[in-house]
Amino acid sequence: MDYLGAATVDVTPYPIHVASGTTLTITANIDVIKAIEVGSVVSLKLTLKGIVDIPIPCLELGDLALPIGSCEYDGEILLNTVSICPDHCPPGQENSLPLNPGNFGGKSVKIICN
């Protein structure tokens, strides 16, 4: 069952350079079209596009609370770590599952690598 409609994600700088002191800016817009229920898992499969596409593995990096790359995340832990609501959620959405249908994102988030 499809849970997401239109989705865009922009990461700057690009290409990404992960090093201590680097700031990454992530801007996303995601339309949730069906409620994402308690117990859901988010699975990301990321690829660096080029002449030859390169899969990006799941990486544990230093002091980051979550791994980055092609990883699986427990939905509730992801929300508690990233804390997207209320700034990036539809009105009335709590920062917990279930995520009800609506548009999520729109504002940039800055992540500083330690």
C-alpha positions as CSV (number, residue, x, y, z in Angstrom):
1,M,0.0,0.0,0.0
2,D,1.4,3.4,-0.9
3,Y,1.6,5.8,2.0
4,L,3.3,8.7,0.3
5,G,2.3,10.9,-2.6
6,A,4.6,13.6,-4.0
7,A,8.0,13.8,-2.2
8,T,11.0,16.0,-2.7
9,V,14.2,16.2,-0.7
10,D,17.1,18.7,-1.2
11,V,20.4,18.4,0.6
12,T,23.1,21.1,0.5
13,P,25.9,21.2,0.1
14,Y,25.9,18.7,-2.7
15,P,27.9,16.6,-3.0
16,I,27.6,15.9,0.7
17,H,30.8,16.2,2.7
18,V,30.4,14.7,6.2
19,A,33.2,16.0,8.5
20,S,33.3,17.5,11.9
21,G,31.9,21.0,11.8
22,T,30.1,20.6,8.5
23,T,26.6,21.9,8.3
24,L,24.0,20.0,6.1
25,T,20.8,21.8,5.2
26,I,17.9,19.4,4.4
27,T,14.6,20.7,2.9
28,A,11.8,18.2,2.3
29,N,8.2,18.2,1.2
30,I,6.3,14.9,1.7
31,D,2.6,14.3,1.2
32,V,1.4,11.5,3.4
33,I,-1.8,10.1,1.8
34,K,-2.5,7.3,4.2
35,A,-2.0,7.2,8.0
36,I,1.4,5.8,9.0
37,E,0.6,3.7,12.0
38,V,2.4,2.9,15.3
39,G,5.0,0.2,14.8
40,S,5.9,1.4,11.2
41,V,9.5,1.2,10.0
42,V,11.1,3.7,7.5
43,S,13.4,2.1,5.0
44,L,15.7,4.3,2.9
45,K,17.6,3.2,-0.1
46,L,19.9,5.9,-1.3
47,T,21.9,6.0,-4.5
48,L,24.6,8.5,-5.7
49,K,23.6,9.1,-9.3
50,G,26.3,9.4,-11.8
51,I,27.8,7.7,-14.8
52,V,27.7,4.6,-12.6
53,D,25.1,4.7,-9.8
54,I,26.7,3.9,-6.4
55,P,24.5,2.6,-3.6
56,I,25.0,4.5,-0.3
57,P,25.4,2.1,2.6
58,C,24.0,2.6,6.1
59,L,26.7,4.3,8.1
60,E,27.2,4.9,11.9
61,L,29.0,8.2,12.1
62,G,30.5,9.4,15.4
63,D,28.2,11.2,17.7
64,L,25.2,11.3,15.4
65,A,22.1,9.9,17.1
66,L,21.0,7.9,14.1
67,P,22.9,6.2,11.3
68,I,22.7,7.8,7.9
69,G,22.4,6.3,4.4
70,S,20.4,3.3,3.2
71,C,19.1,2.3,6.6
72,E,15.9,1.1,8.3
73,Y,14.6,3.3,11.1
74,D,11.9,2.6,13.7
75,G,9.3,5.3,13.0
76,E,8.8,6.3,16.6
77,I,12.5,6.5,17.4
78,L,13.1,8.5,14.2
79,L,10.4,11.0,15.1
80,N,11.7,11.4,18.7
81,T,15.2,11.9,17.4
82,V,14.5,14.3,14.6
83,S,11.5,16.1,16.3
84,I,9.7,17.4,13.2
85,C,6.5,18.6,14.8
86,P,5.0,21.2,15.1
87,D,7.3,23.1,12.7
88,H,7.2,20.7,9.8
89,C,3.8,19.0,10.3
90,P,0.2,19.8,9.5
91,P,-1.8,21.5,12.3
92,G,-2.8,19.2,15.1
93,Q,-0.2,16.5,14.3
94,E,1.8,15.3,17.3
95,N,5.4,14.3,17.1
96,S,4.5,10.7,17.2
97,L,2.8,7.9,15.3
98,P,0.3,7.7,13.7
99,L,1.3,10.3,11.2
100,N,-2.0,11.4,9.7
101,P,-2.5,12.4,6.0
102,G,-1.2,15.8,5.1
103,N,1.9,17.8,3.9
104,F,5.0,17.4,6.0
105,G,8.2,19.6,5.6
106,G,8.6,22.9,3.8
107,K,11.1,24.5,6.1
108,S,14.8,23.7,6.1
109,V,16.5,21.8,8.9
110,K,20.2,22.3,9.6
111,I,22.4,19.4,10.9
112,I,25.9,20.1,12.2
113,C,28.2,17.1,12.1
114,N,30.3,16.7,15.3
